């Protein structure tokens, strides 16, 4: 015979369970608040810390001066949560896209199956690796990176130097089964000759300076041509130069009028030509 529990004892256990959950929730939020406060106070001391603060501000919809105003679209409105994807390097490092962002990018690549992908800004190769892993087996991925100490056509954003001055481009891609799909290119995206290349998917994640975002955006459009194709930008609503450039393009150039900010991320999407799902 099962043990008898009075209604009062059941109510007491339910109340205690609710209290424990509430305490855990408050404690978790307190830890997050303290960590965020610490980043805000001490993050200014290093480029990596300043980048983390920018990312936190972007998630909260805050920028240095430009309020993000692009129309939004949800990740599950763009892609299906049932799409099978492969993810590598789940723990992001400073300068990487977030886990949600790499999930969205991987879904987009898996669903649209581009045969040529072009990435502006390799950094450590984590995004490159995931783009290659979710592309068709016979697809090619081009990734362009700025070598350290190379003179640039435009001034970089101050925090960009942290990502440029690294031992090697694409370190997290090296030695993986997908490295053979990737062609590493080097140069300044403002002066690089893009004319030999075409792509159906372009990821813009180079310098965060306004002039570079404007230039890279035009190069991305040239790579896609009349489409169909997809262009995605990183670091909107977190970097003033990126946000300002995309606002200007959306307002002044009809080719960028349908830019959409993907909710919960710092990604902005543009679809080009027919046959591409919005």
C-alpha positions as a Markdown table, in Angstrom:
| # | Residue | x | y | z |
|---|---|---|---|---|
| 1 | Unk | 0.0 | 0.0 | 0.0 |
| 2 | Unk | 1.5 | 3.3 | -1.0 |
| 3 | Unk | 2.4 | 5.8 | 1.8 |
| 4 | Unk | -0.3 | 8.3 | 2.7 |
| 5 | Unk | 0.5 | 12.0 | 2.2 |
| 6 | Unk | -1.8 | 14.6 | 3.6 |
| 7 | Unk | -2.8 | 17.6 | 1.4 |
| 8 | Unk | -0.9 | 19.9 | 3.7 |
| 9 | Unk | 2.3 | 18.0 | 3.4 |
| 10 | Unk | 1.9 | 17.9 | -0.4 |
| 11 | Unk | 1.3 | 21.7 | -0.4 |
| 12 | Unk | 4.4 | 22.1 | 1.8 |
| 13 | Unk | 6.6 | 20.1 | -0.6 |
| 14 | Unk | 5.3 | 22.0 | -3.6 |
| 15 | Unk | 5.9 | 25.3 | -1.8 |
| 16 | Unk | 9.5 | 24.3 | -0.8 |
| 17 | Unk | 10.2 | 23.2 | -4.4 |
| 18 | Unk | 9.0 | 26.5 | -5.7 |
| 19 | Unk | 11.2 | 28.3 | -3.2 |
| 20 | Unk | 14.3 | 26.3 | -4.1 |
| 21 | Unk | 13.7 | 27.1 | -7.8 |
| 22 | Unk | 13.2 | 30.8 | -7.1 |
| 23 | Unk | 16.4 | 30.9 | -5.0 |
| 24 | Unk | 18.4 | 29.2 | -7.8 |
| 25 | Unk | 16.9 | 31.6 | -10.3 |
| 26 | Unk | 17.8 | 34.7 | -8.2 |
| 27 | Unk | 21.3 | 33.3 | -7.5 |
| 28 | Unk | 21.9 | 32.7 | -11.2 |
| 29 | Unk | 20.8 | 36.2 | -12.2 |
| 30 | Unk | 22.9 | 37.7 | -9.4 |
| 31 | Unk | 26.0 | 35.9 | -10.7 |
| 32 | Unk | 25.3 | 37.1 | -14.2 |
| 33 | Unk | 24.7 | 40.6 | -12.9 |
| 34 | Unk | 28.0 | 40.6 | -11.0 |
| 35 | Unk | 29.9 | 39.1 | -13.9 |
| 36 | Unk | 28.4 | 41.7 | -16.2 |
| 37 | Unk | 29.2 | 44.5 | -13.8 |
| 38 | Unk | 32.8 | 43.2 | -13.6 |
| 39 | Unk | 33.1 | 43.2 | -17.3 |
| 40 | Unk | 31.7 | 46.7 | -17.5 |
| 41 | Unk | 34.2 | 48.0 | -14.9 |
| 42 | Unk | 37.4 | 46.1 | -15.8 |
| 43 | Unk | 36.8 | 45.3 | -19.5 |
| 44 | Unk | 38.2 | 48.6 | -20.6 |
| 45 | Unk | 41.6 | 47.4 | -19.6 |
| 46 | Unk | 42.1 | 45.1 | -22.6 |
| 47 | Unk | 40.9 | 44.8 | -26.3 |
| 48 | Unk | 39.3 | 41.4 | -25.5 |
| 49 | Unk | 37.4 | 42.9 | -22.5 |
| 50 | Unk | 36.2 | 45.8 | -24.6 |
| 51 | Unk | 35.0 | 43.3 | -27.2 |
| 52 | Unk | 33.0 | 41.3 | -24.6 |
| 53 | Unk | 31.4 | 44.5 | -23.3 |
| 54 | Unk | 30.4 | 45.4 | -26.9 |
| 55 | Unk | 28.8 | 42.0 | -27.3 |
| 56 | Unk | 26.8 | 42.3 | -24.1 |
| 57 | Unk | 25.7 | 45.7 | -25.2 |
| 58 | Unk | 24.6 | 44.3 | -28.6 |
| 59 | Unk | 22.5 | 41.5 | -27.0 |
| 60 | Unk | 20.8 | 44.3 | -25.0 |
| 61 | Unk | 20.2 | 46.3 | -28.1 |
| 62 | Unk | 22.7 | 49.0 | -27.0 |
| 63 | Unk | 25.4 | 50.6 | -29.1 |
| 64 | Unk | 27.9 | 53.4 | -28.6 |
| 65 | Unk | 25.6 | 55.9 | -30.3 |
| 66 | Unk | 23.5 | 54.4 | -33.0 |
| 67 | Unk | 20.2 | 52.8 | -32.0 |
| 68 | Unk | 19.6 | 49.6 | -34.0 |
| 69 | Unk | 16.5 | 50.1 | -36.2 |
| 70 | Unk | 16.6 | 47.5 | -38.9 |
| 71 | Unk | 13.4 | 45.3 | -39.1 |
| 72 | Unk | 13.8 | 42.0 | -37.3 |
| 73 | Unk | 13.2 | 38.4 | -38.2 |
| 74 | Unk | 13.3 | 35.3 | -35.9 |
| 75 | Unk | 15.8 | 32.5 | -36.5 |
| 76 | Unk | 13.1 | 29.9 | -36.8 |
| 77 | Unk | 11.3 | 32.1 | -39.4 |
| 78 | Unk | 14.4 | 31.9 | -41.6 |
| 79 | Unk | 15.4 | 28.3 | -41.0 |
| 80 | Unk | 13.9 | 25.1 | -39.7 |
| 81 | Unk | 14.9 | 23.9 | -36.2 |
| 82 | Unk | 14.6 | 20.4 | -37.7 |
| 83 | Unk | 17.5 | 21.0 | -40.2 |
| 84 | Unk | 20.3 | 18.6 | -39.3 |
| 85 | Unk | 23.6 | 20.5 | -38.8 |
| 86 | Unk | 27.1 | 19.7 | -37.7 |
| 87 | Unk | 28.6 | 22.1 | -35.1 |
| 88 | Unk | 32.3 | 22.4 | -34.1 |
| 89 | Unk | 34.0 | 24.5 | -31.5 |
| 90 | Unk | 30.9 | 24.9 | -29.4 |
| 91 | Unk | 32.6 | 27.1 | -26.8 |
| 92 | Unk | 33.1 | 30.6 | -28.4 |
| 93 | Unk | 36.2 | 32.6 | -27.8 |
| 94 | Unk | 36.7 | 36.4 | -27.9 |
| 95 | Unk | 35.9 | 37.5 | -31.5 |
| 96 | Unk | 33.8 | 34.4 | -32.4 |
| 97 | Unk | 30.1 | 34.3 | -33.2 |
| 98 | Unk | 27.8 | 33.1 | -30.5 |
| 99 | Unk | 26.4 | 29.6 | -30.3 |
| 100 | Unk | 23.1 | 30.8 | -31.6 |
| 101 | Unk | 24.8 | 32.7 | -34.4 |
| 102 | Unk | 26.8 | 29.7 | -35.5 |
| 103 | Unk | 23.6 | 27.6 | -35.4 |
| 104 | Unk | 21.8 | 30.1 | -37.6 |
| 105 | Unk | 24.7 | 30.3 | -40.1 |
| 106 | Unk | 25.0 | 26.5 | -40.2 |
| 107 | Unk | 21.3 | 26.1 | -40.9 |
| 108 | Unk | 21.3 | 28.7 | -43.6 |
| 109 | Unk | 24.2 | 27.0 | -45.3 |
| 110 | Unk | 22.7 | 23.5 | -44.9 |
| 111 | Unk | 19.3 | 24.6 | -46.3 |
| 112 | Unk | 20.6 | 26.7 | -49.2 |
| 113 | Unk | 23.4 | 24.4 | -50.1 |
| 114 | Unk | 25.7 | 27.0 | -51.7 |
| 115 | Unk | 28.5 | 25.6 | -53.9 |
| 116 | Unk | 30.7 | 28.6 | -53.2 |
| 117 | Unk | 31.0 | 30.5 | -49.9 |
| 118 | Unk | 33.1 | 33.6 | -49.3 |
| 119 | Unk | 34.0 | 34.8 | -45.8 |
| 120 | Unk | 35.5 | 38.2 | -45.2 |
| 121 | Unk | 37.5 | 37.9 | -42.0 |
| 122 | Unk | 38.9 | 34.5 | -41.0 |
| 123 | Unk | 40.2 | 35.2 | -37.5 |
| 124 | Unk | 40.7 | 31.8 | -35.8 |
| 125 | Unk | 38.6 | 29.8 | -38.4 |
| 126 | Unk | 35.8 | 28.7 | -36.1 |
| 127 | Unk | 33.1 | 30.1 | -38.3 |
| 128 | Unk | 35.0 | 29.0 | -41.4 |
| 129 | Unk | 35.0 | 25.4 | -40.1 |
| 130 | Unk | 31.3 | 25.4 | -39.5 |
| 131 | Unk | 30.5 | 26.9 | -42.8 |
| 132 | Unk | 32.6 | 24.2 | -44.5 |
| 133 | Unk | 31.1 | 21.4 | -42.4 |
| 134 | Unk | 27.5 | 22.3 | -43.4 |
| 135 | Unk | 28.1 | 23.0 | -47.0 |
| 136 | Unk | 27.8 | 20.3 | -49.8 |
| 137 | Unk | 30.7 | 17.9 | -50.0 |
| 138 | Unk | 31.9 | 19.4 | -53.3 |
| 139 | Unk | 31.5 | 23.1 | -52.2 |
| 140 | Unk | 34.4 | 25.4 | -51.9 |
| 141 | Unk | 34.9 | 28.0 | -49.1 |
| 142 | Unk | 37.1 | 31.0 | -49.6 |
| 143 | Unk | 38.1 | 33.0 | -46.6 |
| 144 | Unk | 40.0 | 36.3 | -46.7 |
| 145 | Unk | 42.1 | 37.5 | -43.8 |
| 146 | Unk | 44.3 | 40.6 | -43.2 |
| 147 | Unk | 47.8 | 39.6 | -42.3 |
| 148 | Unk | 49.3 | 41.2 | -39.2 |
| 149 | Unk | 51.2 | 44.4 | -39.7 |
| 150 | Unk | 49.9 | 45.0 | -43.2 |
| 151 | Unk | 49.2 | 48.6 | -44.1 |
| 152 | Unk | 45.4 | 49.1 | -44.7 |
| 153 | Unk | 43.5 | 51.4 | -47.1 |
| 154 | Unk | 41.3 | 52.6 | -44.3 |
| 155 | Unk | 41.8 | 53.0 | -40.6 |
| 156 | Unk | 40.8 | 50.0 | -38.6 |
| 157 | Unk | 38.5 | 50.2 | -35.6 |
| 158 | Unk | 40.9 | 50.3 | -32.5 |
| 159 | Unk | 39.7 | 46.9 | -31.2 |
| 160 | Unk | 40.2 | 45.3 | -34.6 |
| 161 | Unk | 44.0 | 45.0 | -34.0 |
| 162 | Unk | 43.3 | 42.4 | -31.3 |
| 163 | Unk | 41.9 | 40.1 | -34.0 |
| 164 | Unk | 44.4 | 41.0 | -36.7 |
| 165 | Unk | 47.6 | 40.4 | -34.6 |
| 166 | Unk | 47.4 | 36.7 | -34.0 |
| 167 | Unk | 49.9 | 33.9 | -34.7 |
| 168 | Unk | 48.0 | 32.4 | -37.6 |
| 169 | Unk | 44.7 | 32.7 | -39.5 |
| 170 | Unk | 42.2 | 29.8 | -39.2 |
| 171 | Unk | 44.0 | 28.0 | -36.4 |
| 172 | Unk | 40.8 | 26.2 | -35.3 |
| 173 | Unk | 40.2 | 24.9 | -38.9 |
| 174 | Unk | 43.7 | 23.4 | -39.3 |
| 175 | Unk | 43.9 | 19.6 | -39.1 |
| 176 | Unk | 40.2 | 19.1 | -39.4 |
| 177 | Unk | 38.6 | 16.9 | -42.2 |
| 178 | Unk | 37.0 | 20.1 | -43.6 |
| 179 | Unk | 40.2 | 22.0 | -44.1 |
| 180 | Unk | 40.5 | 20.7 | -47.7 |
| 181 | Unk | 37.3 | 22.5 | -48.7 |
| 182 | Unk | 38.7 | 25.8 | -47.6 |
| 183 | Unk | 41.0 | 28.2 | -49.6 |
| 184 | Unk | 42.7 | 30.7 | -47.4 |
| 185 | Unk | 43.3 | 34.1 | -49.0 |
| 186 | Unk | 45.2 | 37.0 | -47.6 |
| 187 | Unk | 44.9 | 40.7 | -48.2 |
| 188 | Unk | 43.2 | 44.0 | -47.3 |
| 189 | Unk | 39.5 | 43.6 | -48.3 |
| 190 | Unk | 39.4 | 47.2 | -49.4 |
| 191 | Unk | 42.0 | 46.6 | -52.1 |
| 192 | Unk | 41.8 | 42.8 | -52.7 |
| 193 | Unk | 40.8 | 41.7 | -56.2 |
| 194 | Unk | 37.5 | 39.9 | -55.8 |
| 195 | Unk | 36.9 | 39.7 | -59.6 |
| 196 | Unk | 37.9 | 36.0 | -60.0 |
| 197 | Unk | 35.5 | 34.9 | -57.4 |
| 198 | Unk | 31.7 | 34.3 | -57.2 |
| 199 | Unk | 29.7 | 33.0 | -54.3 |
| 200 | Unk | 26.2 | 32.1 | -53.3 |
| 201 | Unk | 26.8 | 32.7 | -49.6 |
| 202 | Unk | 28.9 | 35.6 | -48.2 |
| 203 | Unk | 29.7 | 36.2 | -44.6 |
| 204 | Unk | 31.0 | 39.7 | -43.8 |
| 205 | Unk | 33.0 | 39.7 | -40.5 |
| 206 | Unk | 36.0 | 41.8 | -41.2 |
| 207 | Unk | 37.0 | 45.2 | -39.8 |
| 208 | Unk | 34.3 | 46.9 | -37.8 |
| 209 | Unk | 35.2 | 50.4 | -39.1 |
| 210 | Unk | 32.4 | 52.2 | -41.0 |
| 211 | Unk | 34.5 | 52.6 | -44.2 |
| 212 | Unk | 35.4 | 48.9 | -44.2 |
| 213 | Unk | 31.8 | 47.7 | -43.7 |
| 214 | Unk | 30.6 | 49.9 | -46.5 |
| 215 | Unk | 33.4 | 48.6 | -48.8 |
| 216 | Unk | 33.0 | 45.0 | -47.8 |
| 217 | Unk | 29.2 | 45.2 | -48.3 |
| 218 | Unk | 29.7 | 46.3 | -51.9 |
| 219 | Unk | 32.2 | 43.5 | -52.5 |
| 220 | Unk | 29.8 | 41.0 | -51.0 |
| 221 | Unk | 27.1 | 42.2 | -53.4 |
| 222 | Unk | 29.5 | 41.8 | -56.3 |
| 223 | Unk | 30.4 | 38.3 | -55.3 |
| 224 | Unk | 26.7 | 37.3 | -55.2 |
| 225 | Unk | 25.8 | 39.1 | -58.4 |
| 226 | Unk | 22.2 | 38.8 | -59.4 |
| 227 | Unk | 21.8 | 35.7 | -57.2 |
| 228 | Unk | 20.2 | 33.8 | -55.9 |
| 229 | Unk | 22.4 | 34.2 | -52.9 |
| 230 | Unk | 22.6 | 35.1 | -49.2 |
| 231 | Unk | 24.8 | 37.7 | -47.5 |
| 232 | Unk | 25.2 | 37.8 | -43.7 |
| 233 | Unk | 26.9 | 40.5 | -41.6 |
| 234 | Unk | 28.2 | 40.0 | -38.1 |
| 235 | Unk | 28.4 | 42.5 | -35.1 |
| 236 | Unk | 25.3 | 44.7 | -35.9 |
| 237 | Unk | 24.0 | 46.5 | -32.8 |
| 238 | Unk | 27.3 | 46.0 | -31.0 |
| 239 | Unk | 29.7 | 47.9 | -33.1 |
| 240 | Unk | 28.9 | 51.5 | -34.0 |
| 241 | Unk | 30.7 | 51.3 | -37.4 |
| 242 | Unk | 28.8 | 48.2 | -38.5 |
| 243 | Unk | 25.4 | 49.5 | -37.3 |
| 244 | Unk | 25.8 | 52.9 | -38.9 |
| 245 | Unk | 27.0 | 51.5 | -42.3 |
| 246 | Unk | 24.1 | 49.0 | -42.5 |
| 247 | Unk | 21.6 | 51.7 | -41.6 |
| 248 | Unk | 23.0 | 53.9 | -44.4 |
| 249 | Unk | 22.9 | 51.2 | -47.0 |
| 250 | Unk | 19.3 | 50.2 | -46.1 |
| 251 | Unk | 18.2 | 53.8 | -46.3 |
| 252 | Unk | 20.0 | 54.9 | -49.5 |
| 253 | Unk | 20.6 | 51.9 | -51.7 |
| 254 | Unk | 17.6 | 49.9 | -52.9 |
| 255 | Unk | 19.7 | 46.8 | -53.2 |
| 256 | Unk | 20.0 | 46.7 | -49.4 |
| 257 | Unk | 16.4 | 47.7 | -48.6 |
| 258 | Unk | 15.4 | 44.3 | -47.4 |
| 259 | Unk | 18.1 | 43.9 | -44.7 |
| 260 | Unk | 16.8 | 42.1 | -41.7 |
| 261 | Unk | 18.3 | 41.8 | -38.2 |
| 262 | Unk | 18.0 | 38.2 | -36.9 |
| 263 | Unk | 16.6 | 38.4 | -33.4 |
| 264 | Unk | 18.7 | 37.3 | -30.5 |
| 265 | Unk | 21.9 | 37.7 | -32.6 |
| 266 | Unk | 24.2 | 40.4 | -34.0 |
| 267 | Unk | 23.6 | 39.0 | -37.5 |
| 268 | Unk | 22.0 | 40.9 | -40.4 |
| 269 | Unk | 20.7 | 39.0 | -43.4 |
| 270 | Unk | 20.2 | 40.0 | -47.1 |
| 271 | Unk | 18.7 | 37.7 | -49.7 |
| 272 | Unk | 19.5 | 38.4 | -53.3 |
| 273 | Unk | 17.6 | 37.2 | -56.4 |
| 274 | Unk | 14.8 | 34.7 | -56.7 |
| 275 | Unk | 14.7 | 31.2 | -55.2 |
| 276 | Unk | 16.1 | 32.3 | -51.8 |
| 277 | Unk | 13.8 | 32.1 | -48.8 |
| 278 | Unk | 13.3 | 35.2 | -46.7 |
